[in-house]
């Protein structure tokens, strides 16, 4: 067996409250003490000037397989994740067929084991076929190995059904992730309801359409005494509601995507469908509220909501185009650039915590730490490296990104999974 020593890097391990320049040792695919090296062949990686972080976790990714392999496959999505610095990704269940039964979960896990270069963890659907009408077999999904349940891409509108889902999830120990969208309030909206929707004549999507379901989830989390995690928070009211509920001890949390802090709804003025996502880009006031929610800890997790679509699908009229953008290869760079360098809302230690310790804790994963004995998943980050986003160089099969040509500061330069380098700059 071989050993690896990562030398001279700044080791940041929030799970162990470590932040020091020290060597990190890997032996037999695990983090090890340097004394564990005996007579093995040793590889040395010089990490001078780099941050040595636990392998980053993206807990909101659409891999599109099974069913939509022309957009993305588990293999290509995993390559994109590695290029973005992620060693573990959590895939959403809105595939075809939907991941609402143990057989589909087994297929995804098998495909990932055979083709993925990073750890791929499946979620299971809350409702059968993600239709919001009948509960999926939550206990069986738990036994099949899902890390959470969600109907992401859709939202259960029946509150009684959602209550039962949360109660079942509590019984089997699974967190509930929810895409917060009240269909009656949102209607046929495609962009944030406000100045730009009015000016452009596009159907508006009020922030209240998200906030109403965030409030529903707070009430159910309190009623059922179980954790509900609100996905891709975009509205100021949602941040306020979550903050107030957390102060009361309610088991509620929220996550943020890079596009919801880097862009506002002003970006839609040219009808470019790469700026169409769900939930939509909001106003500057909403962005400011999200930044404050990150700064004060209300919003605890960062993720990409990587949502690949083929070029021909996006090259249609704005209100006909599918929602979503790719994000795995740009998310870390945008977050470091925006949160650490531009807005100075958090430091790099807190950012790494939001990508490691927090998702690992929520999903109960054996990941996100550099503790001795932990899997040797490591991300090397150059937090001051300046680079330009080039979608034509993406590992993803899709190119639907609004960030092509953006100059960013900070990115991953090497991704190590189980002691093996799966990507390096």
N, C-alpha and C positions, 0 to 999 in steps of 0.2 A: 504494500500500500504506500502511496505517496503522501507527502505533507506539503503544505503551503504556508509560508510566512508572509503576511502583508506588513511591510515595514514602514515606519515613519509617518503613518497617517494619523489624522485626528479622529479617534474612535468616539463616535457619538451613539450611545446605547441608552435611550430613555428608560427602558424597562429596568435597567440597573443603575440609573442616574449617573452614568459614566460620560465624561467629556474630557478626554485627555489624549495627548500624543503618545501612542504606545503601539507595540507590535501586536498583531492578531494572528493566531496560529490555527490552522485547519489540519486535522488528521482524520483519515477515514470518513470523509464527508460530514464531519462534525466540528463545531468550534471546540478547541482543546487548549489545555495549558501547554506552555512551551516544553515543559518537562516530559510531555507525552511523546515527543519526537525521539525515537531510538535510532534505528539504523535505516530509516526510510530515505528514499530519494526525496530531496527537498527542493521545491520551487519557491523562488522569492519574487514578490511583486513590490515594486517601490511605489508607495502611495504618498510620497512627500508632497505637501500642498493640497492633498485631497482629503475629503471626509470619508471615513470608513463607517458605513451605516448598516444596520440590519437590513436584510433584503426587504425592499419596499412592497407594500401590499396595496393593490387596487381592488376595492371590494365592489366595484360597479362597472362591469364590462359586458358588452354584447359580442359573443363570438359567432353568432349566426348559424352554427352547426348544431343539430341537423336542420336541413331544409333550405338554407340560403347561402350555400357555399360560394355563390358568385360574388357575394359581398365580403365574406370573410370565412376562414376555416379555423378550427381550433389550432392547427399548426401555424398558420400565418398570424393569427392573433397573438399567439405565444411569442413568436419572433418579434412582433411589434412591441409587446410588453417588455421583452428583454432589452430592446433598443431604447426603451423609455426608462429603464432602471428598475423594473418590477420583477420580483422573483415569485410572487404569488398573485394570481388574479381570480376573482370570484365572478362566475358567469351567470347571466340572467336567464330565466326560463322561457322567454318568449321566442321559442324556436318553432319548427314545424317537423314533427309533432311537438307540442308544448312539453316542457319538462315537468309533467304533472303526475308521473307514475314511476315506479322503481325501474322499469325496463329502460326507459329513456335515460334516466340517471346513470344506469349501468353502462349504456352505450357511450354517453359523454365521458365517463370516467375511463372506460377502456380506450376510447379514441385519444384522450389526453395522455394516458400512459404510453401509448404507442407513438404519438406524433408531437407532443408539446415539449418545448425546451424549458418551460417554467412550470411551477405548480398551478394546476387548474382545479378550482373547487366549485362544484355546481351548487346552485340554489334550486329549490323546488317551488312550483306554483302554489299559491294559496287556493285557487279555485280550478276546477276542471277546465282544461282548454283556455285558461285565463279569461273565462267568460263572465266571472263574477256571479254565477248563478248557483253553483253547487260546490261544496268544499272538495278539494283534492284530498287524497289519503295521506294526511300529514304525518301520522305515525309511521306508515310504510316508507314515506320519503325520508324521514329521519333515520330509519333503519338502513335505508339505501345509501346514506352518507351525505345528504345535503347539509350545508352549514347554516342555512336560513331558509325562510319561505318569503316569497314576494310575487306579486303579479306585475312586476315592473313593465312599463309600456302601457299598462292599464291600471285601473284603480277599482277596487271593490266598492260599489256604490251602496250596497245593502248593509246597513250598519249592524243588523243582527247577525248576518253571515260573518261579517268581519269580527264581531265579538266572539263567535264560536271558534273562528280561526285562531284568535289570540289565546283563547282558553286551551285549545288543543296544543298549540305551540308551547304554551307554558308547561303542559303535562309532559311533553317529550323534550323540553329543554332547548327549543330552537328560538332564536330571535326572529322578530317579524320586521321585514323591511317594506316600506310602503311608498309607492308613487302617488303623491298627493294631488289629486285632480278631481274636482266636482264637475261631472259632465254637464249638469244642468246650468251651472254658472258659466262654464267655459264655452258651451255650445260649439259652434264651428270656428272658434277663434284660432288664429294661426300665429299672431304676434301679440306682444303686450298691449293691452288696452290703454291708450293714452294719446299723446300728441302725434306720434309717428303713425300709429294705426289709422287715426283720423285723416291725417294729411295724405297718406298713400292709398286710402280706401280699402284697407285690408281688415278682415274680421278681427275684432279685438278679443283678447284673452285676459280677463281681469285678474289681478293678483288675488282677489278674494276667492277665486276658483281653487287656488292652492291652500290658502289660509283656512278655508272652511274644513278641509280634510285634515290639516294639521291639528286643528281644534278637536275634531272627531277622534283622532288618534290619541291626543292627550287624555280625553275623557275615558277612552277604552283602556289605555295603559293604567290609568288610575283605578278604574273599575275592576280590571282583571289582575292587577298587580304584576304586570309583565312588561318587558321592554319592547317598545316599538321605535324603530329607527326611521326617520323621515328622509327620503332620498332627494337628491339634487334640489336643495332649498334655493329659492330664487327671489323671494319677496320679503320686504321689510317686516310686514305683519307676522310672517311665519317665525322670523327670528325673535320678535318680541314675545310671541306666544310660547315658544320653546323656553326662552329665558325665564319667564314667569313660572312656568310649570316645573322646571328644574329646581327653582328656588323653593318650591313646595315639596320637593322630593319625588316628583313623578319620574318614572323610568322612561324618559323620552330623550331622543338625540337627533342630530341632523348632520348632513354632509354637504359639502360644497364642491362644485365643478369649476374648472378654470375659466370657462367661457362666461360664467355668471359674475366673475369679478373683473375680467379683462375687457369686457365689451358691454355696451348698453344698447337699447333698442334703436338708437340713432344709426347703428350699423346696417339696418335693413333698408335704408333709403334707396339703394340701387337694385332692390329686388333680387339680390344674390341669395340663392337657396342654401348656400353654405352657412348662412346666418340664421337658418330656421331650425330651431331645436325645441324640445319639450322637457321642462317648461321653457317658455320663450325668454329671450334677452329682455331685461327689465330696465327701469329708469335709473338715473344716477343715484337718486335717493335710495333705491333698493340696493344698489351696489355698495353704497356707503354703509348701509345697515348690515349687510353681510360681512363686510370688512370688520365692522365693530363686533359682530357676533363671533368672528374668528379670534379677534384680539382678546376678548374677555372670556373665551372658552365655551361660549354657548354652542357653537358649532365645532365639533371635535374631530371630524374626519374629512380628509381630502380624497377625491376620487375623480375619474375621468368621464364616466358615462360614455365610454367609447362605443359609438353607434355607427358602424360602417354602412355605406350605401354605394352601389355602383354608379358610375358617372351618368349613365343614361337615365337613372331613376331621379337624379337631382336636376337634370337638364330639362325641366318642364316649368310651367307657370308656378309662381311662388306658392299659391294656396293649394296646388296639386302635388307639390313635392313632399317626400317623406320627411319627418322630423329627425334630426340627429346629425352629429358630426363625429369624426374619428378623434381620438384624444390620447391614446396610450403613449405616443412618441413625443408629444408636446406638453403634457400635463405638468410634469415635474419642472420643466424649464419655465413655464408660465407662472407657476406658483412661486418658485424661487424669485423670479424676476419681479413679479407684482407684489408679493407679500413681504419679502425680505429686503429687496433692493429699492423698489419704487415707493411703496407706501409705508415701509418700516413698521408693519403691524405686528409681526412676530419675528423671532430670530430663527436661525436654521435648526437649532435644537428642537424648538417647538414644532417646526414644520415636519421634521423627521418623526417626531412623536405622533403626529396626526396621520402619518403614512405607515406606521409600524405598530407601536404599542396599542393605540386606540382601536384600529380595526381588529387586531388580534384578540384584544380583550372582549370586544363586542361579540365576535364570532367564535370565541373560545378556541383559537388556533394555536398550534405549537409552532409559532413563527413570530417574527417581529422582534427578536432579541439576539444578542451576541453572547448569551450565557454559555459557560462551558457545558458541553453536552448537547446544545441546541443544533438543529440542522445548519449546515454551513451555507446559508443563504446570505449573501453580502452584496451591497451596492456601493460602488465607489463614485463619489460625487465631486465635481469641480464646481464649487458654488459661484466662482467669479468668471468662469469661462464664457466668453461671448461667442455666439453662433447664430446662424440664420436658418430658419425653418425652410426645408425644401420638400414639398410633398412628393415630388417625383423620385425622391430617395427613400420614401417610407417602406418599411417592411410589410405594413398592412396591405391587403389587396385593394383597399379603397383609398380615395384621395379627398374625400369631402371634408376639408378643413378650411376654416376662415383665416387661419394663421400662416398661410403660405407667404414666405418672404419676410415674416416678422423677425426682427433681431432681438434675441433673448440673452439674458445673462444667467448662467447656471444650467448644468445638465449632468446626467449620469455619464460616466466614461467607461465603466466596466460593470457587468452584471454576472454574479457568481451564484449558481444553483447547485446545492449539494456538493460544494467544493470544486465544481467544474465551471470554467468561464464559458458562458453561453452567448455573450456579446461583449465587444469592446470597441471603443471609438478608434 
